[in-house]
Amino acid sequence: MIVLSGSTQLFTVIALVSLPTVMFGGYSLLALLRKRKLTDEQRAYFRAGHAHAGVLLVLALITLQLVAAGGLGAAGQWVVCLLLLVGILAQSGGMFLNLLPGRKPLAHGVTVSGAVLLAAAMITTAVGVAMA
């Protein structure tokens, strides 16, 4: 049995509370699609943002379990938790920035930054699991 404490417990709660907001966003997308208020490009980015957010939150829940069971100390656990949080927000948030006019370079940079942060979180988690 994995015991969550400190950072992993806090960030597990954050991820679990965040999931209903992603679900509500998907519901909002359906309402917008019915009213035809989005272009095809906006619809694609809206879907991509929600898909990334949902999948990455589930990935975070799994990763947090591995971090709690791994060999990282308290500081390492906080680092992974923060990398996950900021990485998820940046990765999925970059998709939503594409909905704004003229924001393509910014959106791309935010999305790539999120991917780099998530990769760092995964590698750090792997090191922690290997140390256990």
Residue pairs with C-beta under 8 A, 6 or more apart in sequence:
2 65
2 68
2 69
3 68
4 12
4 64
4 65
4 68
5 68
6 74
6 77
6 78
7 74
7 77
7 78
7 81
8 64
8 65
8 67
8 68
8 77
8 81
10 81
11 60
11 64
11 81
11 84
11 85
12 61
12 64
14 85
15 57
15 60
15 61
15 64
16 61
18 53
18 57
19 54
19 57
22 50
22 53
22 54
22 57
23 54
25 49
25 50
25 53
26 50
26 54
29 43
29 46
29 47
29 50
32 38
32 46
33 43
38 46
41 98
42 99
45 95
45 96
45 98
45 99
46 95
46 96
46 99
48 95
49 92
49 93
49 95
49 96
50 92
52 91
52 92
52 95
53 88
53 92
56 87
56 88
56 91
56 92
56 118
57 88
60 84
60 85
60 88
63 80
63 84
63 121
63 122
63 125
64 81
64 84
66 125
66 128
66 129
67 77
67 80
67 81
67 125
67 128
68 77
69 129
69 132
70 125
70 128
70 129
70 131
70 132
71 128
71 129
71 130
71 131
71 132
72 80
72 124
72 125
72 127
72 128
72 131
76 124
76 128
77 128
79 124
80 121
80 124
80 125
80 128
83 117
83 118
83 120
83 121
83 124
84 118
84 121
86 114
86 117
87 114
87 115
87 116
87 117
87 118
87 120
87 121
88 114
88 118
89 114
90 110
90 111
90 113
90 114
90 117
91 111
91 114
91 115
91 117
91 118
92 114
93 110
93 114
94 107
94 108
94 109
94 110
94 111
94 112
94 113
94 114
95 107
95 111
97 103
97 106
97 107
97 110
97 111
98 104
98 107
100 107
